[in-house]
Amino acid sequence: MAPSPPSWRKSKALLLFTATLGLFTENFLYGFVVPILPYMIEVRLHRDPSLTQRFTTELLVILGLISIPAAPIIGHFADGTTSRKIPLLVSLLGCTVGTLLVALTPSVWALYLGRVLQGVAGTGAWIVGFAMLTDAAGSKHMGKALGFAGSFITAGIVTGPAVGGAMLDWFGYWPAWAVPLALLAVDFIARLAMFEERDSEKDTANPTNEAAPLLQDPASTPTTTPNEAKDPARGFYSIMFRRGQTYAAIFNVMAFSMILSGFDTTLPIHLRDTFGWSPAPIGSIFLGLQIPAMFLGPFVGWLRDHIGLRWPTTIGWALSAPLLWFSGVPGDDNFLGVGAGTRGQAAFVASIVGVGITTALVRGAGTFQLTTMLHELKAENPMVFGPGGGSSRMFSLTEMSFAVGLLLGPLVCGALAESVGFYWTACALATASTFVACTSFIFFTHKAPIREPLADEQDEAS
């Protein structure tokens, strides 16, 4: 009989660390390559600088495009196995191969292939990593876990481009790539070290360890039809899309990613033309959108654990709407007396920082709502989505929604900014924020997540 592994390998702390590290790494890799792409295209591939913008756009968009078809497939197969470790290792292997192809840049087709591999593997790591995170945290601590992970995701988004550009300037091309490769190595060690217990109480078929006694109750009332029980995959989507909360959650994810990608597309040109800003201050303005969430994430998670989703999310979107609108007011036409001078620039910065603060209340809200629904359904019938559970398929919904928002942002906001100006782009984003505030108030839960205090105490004591 094989010896039992050390207790630290089975600990929730290691599972949470591994999942969070994987999410940080994927977001770090996405941003890390942005400042290096021009060097890769012009110096390593010897392409004409006039083609740099086209190649850069295509190489960044391809990740969102590949995520849309890949997410449901990955979610289906990930839920077909009770092990999170194997899908995580496979995704890490794919991400490592893709990263090496991108770093080597032997040819244009290899660069595109590397980005496709990074996109597919990153989607898998995102879906399975979030599923493992919520499984390990349980419904009692889900808000804090997602808030903590959200802070690390934001840190990856912020530090990726900064580290990539600085390392390239200071040390050169290959020393720069040593950073993401080292991160992947640490990630690989953590995923190998973690150990999943196979008994029914610890298995991922029961995604919240705290709920095991409840989920094993044979008297639980089934919530699916016989046909859905025979086909868990079909049952998952038919059950989820019969609920208004699902659509409200998807709107939350799409609107948030649309705002971020819309700003990425329009702000650089708008700030250059309106205020005459150089690349350095333009780049720093994006920190105002990200830094507040990095610090407020754990608090927002704690708030959701205690009062539910409805009020924090509704207030966040409702406050974001006027701030998004006001971000389009400063300009040369002196609308409302703001203008494009010092007063207008200060007003714009204040509105962007305000959006960064208010959107901290809505980050991850769609994921939290879908996870809460999943736990409620499985509390009523533990086999409602089959033996593998529905966590991976649920997170594939959020991944697809986020990818759709990433595509809509540049298309909608770019077209509006070019045809009618940035002010109307800001109005469109404010309208979307108002709409999502309404759907969040109507459909989001107003109670704290499912809690099983007795089961929690027993698990923690054992």
N, C-alpha and C positions, 0 to 999 in steps of 0.2 A: 504493500500500500504506500502510495507516495506521501511524503511528509507534508504537513500543512504549511502553507506559505506564511511568512511573518504577518502579523496583524496590520502593520502599516500599509502593506500592499492591498489590503481589502478595505482600507479606510475611506470614508466619504471625502475626507480632506484631499486625498490623492486623486480621486475621481474628479472632484471639482477643480483641482489645480490642472489636471490634464486637459479637461474640457475647455477651461478658460485660456490656457496657454495655446491650444489649437486655434481658438477663435482669434486670439491676439495675433498669432503668426499669420493666419490667412489675410487679415486686414492689413498687417504690416507689409506683406508681400505685394498686395495690390497697389499700395501707395509708394512703396520703395522704388519701383521701376519707373515711375512717372518722370522724375528729373533726369534719369539716365537714358531714357528712350532716344532723345535727340543725338546723344553721343553714339549710341548703338547703331542708329540708322545712318548717320552721316559719316562716322569714322570707321566703325567695324564692318558695315555693309557697303560703304562707299556710295550711298545714294545721294542724289541731288537734294540740297537743302529745301528746295521748293516742294519736295514730296514729304517733308518731315511731318507737317500738320496732318496730312491725309493718313500716313502710316500710324501716327500717334492716336488719332481718333479711332481708327479701325482696331488697333491693338487693345484699346481700353474698352470699346463697346463690345468686343467679342466675348468678354467675360459675362456680361449681362445677357447676351443673346444665347450663349450656350447653357446658361443656368435654367432658362425657361423649359426646354424639353428635358434637360437632365434631372431636374429636381424631382418630378413625380416618379420617374423610373428608379432613382436612387432611394427615395422614400419607400417605395413598394418592396424592393429587395432588402433594404435595411430592416424593415419590420418583419421580414420573413425569417430572420435569425434572431435568437435570443441573446447573442453576443454583440456588444458594442465594440469590443476590442478589435475584432477582425476587420470590420468596415473602416475603423479609424486607421488601422495600419495600412490597409489597401489605399485609402485616400492619401495618406502621408507618402507612400511610395510613388503614387501618381504625381503628387505635388513636387516631390524631389526631382523626378525625371523631367517634369515640365520646367522647373526652375533651372536645372542644368542646361536644358536646351535653350532657354531664353538667355542665360548668362553666356553660353558659348557663342550664340548667334552665328552659326556656320553659314546660314543662308536665310533668305526671307521666308521660305516655306517652313524651315525649322523653327524660326521665331514664332510664326503663327501657330504651328503645331504645339510648341511649348506653352503658348497662352491658352490654347484649347485644353491641354492637359491640366494646366493650372485651374482653369475654370471648372472643369468637371470634378477634379479632386477637391477644389475649394468648396464646391457645392456639397459634396459628400461630407467633408469635414464639418461644414456649417450645420447641416441637417443632423448628423449623428452626434456631433459635439453638443448641440443644444438639447437633443433628446437625452443624452447622458447627464447633462447638467441638471435638467429638471427631474430626472429619475433619482439622481443622488440627493438633490436638495429636498425633494418631497414637497407636497402642497403647502405645508406649514411655513417653509422658508423659501418658497419659490420666488417671491418678489425680491427678497434680499439677494438671492443667487443671481437672478436675471439683472438686477441693478448693478451688482458687483461685476458681472461679466460685461455688461454694457460699458462700464468705465474702462475696462481693459480693451474692448473693441474700439472705443473712441481713442484710447491711447495709441493703438496700432495705426488707426487712420491718421492721427496727427504726427506720430514719430516716423512713420514709414518714409514719406517724401523728405522730411528734414534730414534723417540719417543718410538716405541715399544720395542726396545732393551734396551734403557735407563730406561724406566719405570719398565721393568721386573727386571733389575739388582738392581735398587735403592729402589723400593717400593714393588715388588712382583707381582704375577699373576693378581689378581682381580683389584688392583689399576691401573694396566696398561690398562685393558679393560675399565676402567672408561672414558678414553679419547675418544675412538671412539663412545662409547655409548652416551657421552655428545654431541658430534658432531651430531649424529643422532637426538638427542632431539632438538637441535637448528635448524637443517634442517627441522624437522617436524613442529616446530612453524612457521618458515618462509613460508613453503608451505601452512599452514592453513591461514596465515595472508594475503597472496596475493589474489587479487580479479580480476577476468577476466570480462571485460565488454562484453555484448552479442550483441551489435548492430553491423551492418555489417561493419562499418568502423574499429572497434576495434577487431573484431573476428579474430581468427587465420586462417579463410579461406582466408584472405588477410594478408600474413605473414609479409609485411612491412607496418606499419601504414602510413609511409610517402607517399606510392604509392596509397593510397585509391582512390583519385579522378581519377587517371589514370586507375586503375583496374576496376572501375565501369563504364568506358566508353563503352556504348553499341556498339560503332562502331569498337571496337577492332577486329582485324582479327584473327579468330581461326587458330590454328596451328595443330589441330588434325583431324583425320578422324572421320566420324560418328561412326564407331565401337569403336574407342578409347574413344569417348565422353560417350558412353554407359557403358564402362567398364574402369573406371579411373585407377584401379590397373594395368590392362594390358597396358593401354596407357602410364602410367608412365615409366615402364621399356622399352617398345618399343621405346618411344621417347628418353629417356636418352641414351640408348645403340646404337642409330643411330648416335651419335655424338662422334667425336674423343676426345673431351675434357673430356668425362666421363672416357674413358680408361686411359688418361694421369693422371687424378686425382686419379684413383684407383692405378696406378703404383706408384704415389707419396706416398700415404698412406702406401702401402705394403712395398716399399723400406725403408721408414723411420722406420717402426716397425721391419723390418727384421734386420736392422743395430743395433738397440737397443738390440733386443733379441739375435742376434748373438754375440754381445760383452758380454752380460750377461753370455752366455754359454761358451765362449772361453777365455776371458781375465783372469779370476781367475787362471786357470791352466797355461796359457801362462806366466803370470807375475811371478808366483811362480817358474816355471821351468827355465825361462830365466834369471830373475833378482834376484830370491831368496826372493821375497817380502813376507811379512807376511800379514794376513788378514786385518789389519788396513790400510796400504797404498793401498792395492788392493781395498778396499771399497771406499777410498777417491778418487781414480782415476775416479770413476763413477760420482763424483760431477762435474768433468771437462766437462762431456757431458751434464749435466743438468743445472748447475748454469747459464751459459751464456744466455740460452734461457729464464730463469726466468726474467732476467733484460732487455733483448733485445726484448721480446715479444711485449710490447706495441708500441715500435718504429717500428718494422716490420709491425705491423698492420696498423699504420699510413701511412707507406710507401706504402702498398698495396692499401689503400684507395685513394691515390693520383696519383700513376703511374700504378696501375694494378699489375697483378701477374707475367707476363712473365719474365721480367728482374730480379726481386729479386730472383725468384725461380730458374731460369736457372743459374744465377751466383752462388747461394748457392750450387746447386748440382755440378756445374763445379769445384768450388773450393774445395768441399768435396772430389772429386775423388782422386786428388794427395795426399791429407792429409791421406785418408784412406789407400792408397797404402803405404805411408811412415810409417804408424804405424806398418807395418809388417817388416820394414827394420832392426831396431835394434835387434841384436841377437848374438849368439855365433859365427856365421860364419864370422863376421866382414865385412858384405856386405857393399860396398861403404865407408869402413873405419869407420863405426859408432860403431859397436861392442855392447857388453852388459854391459860395464862399466858405469861410471858416465856420459860420453858423450851420450851413447846409451839410458840410462834411461831419461836423460833430453830431448833428441830428441823425445822419445816416449811420454812423458808428454806433450810436446809442440804440437805434432801432435793431441793428444786427445783433448786438449783444443781448438785447431784450428777447429777440427771437431765439437765441441760443439758450437763454434761461427758461423761457416758456416751453420750448420743445423738449426740454429735459423731462417735463411731465408726461410727454406723449411717446417718447422713445421706448420701444419694446412693448407698448400697450397692446398692440394686436397680437403679438406672440403670447403675452400673459393671458389675454382673454381666451385664445384658442386652447392654451394649456389648461386653464381652469375648466373649460367645457369638457376637455378630454378626461380630466380627473373625475368630474361629476358623473359622466357617462359610465366610466369604468367602476365607480363606486356602486352604481346601481347594478351593473352587469360586467364582471371582470373579463368575460370573453366576448364583449360586444364587438371588438375589432380583431378578434383572432388571437392565437397564442403569442404572437410577436408584439401585440399592442399596436397602438396607432401613433406613437410619438414621432417616428421618423416621417410618416406621411403628413402629419400635422405640420411639422417644420418645413416640409417641402412646399406646403401652401404658402408659408411666409416667405420662403426663398423665391418662389415664383412671383409673388406679389411685389417683393422688393425689386426684383429684376425688371418687372413691367414698369414700375415707377422710375427706375433708372433710365429706361428707354423713353418714357413719355416726357420726362423733365426736359431733356435737350430738344426733343421734337416740338413740344408745345411752347415752351418758354423761348426757345431760339426763334421760332417762327413769329411769335408775338413781338419780341424785342426788335426783330428786323423790320417788321411791317408797320407796327404802330407805336413802338417805343417801350422802354423799360417800365414806365409808369403803369401801363396796362398789363404788363407781365406781372407786376406786383399785385395789381387788382385781381388777376386770375388766381394767383396763389392764395390771396386772402379769401377769395370766394371758396376755393377748395377747403381751406382751413375751417371756414364757417360751416360748410356742409358736413365735414367729418365731426365737428363739435356736436352737431345735431344728432347724427347717427350714433355717436358714442353715448350721448345722454339717453337716447331711447333704448339702446340694445345692450350696453355694457353692464356688467354686474355691479351692484351697489353694496355687495357684502364681501367680507373677507373670504379668502379661499377656504376650501374644505379643511377642517382640522380634526384630528383624532388624538386628543391629548393623552388618553390612557395608553394607546398604542405607541405614541411617541415616547412616553416615559418608560414603557417596557423595553423598547428598542434601545434607548440611550443607556438604560441600566444594564442591559445584557452585554 
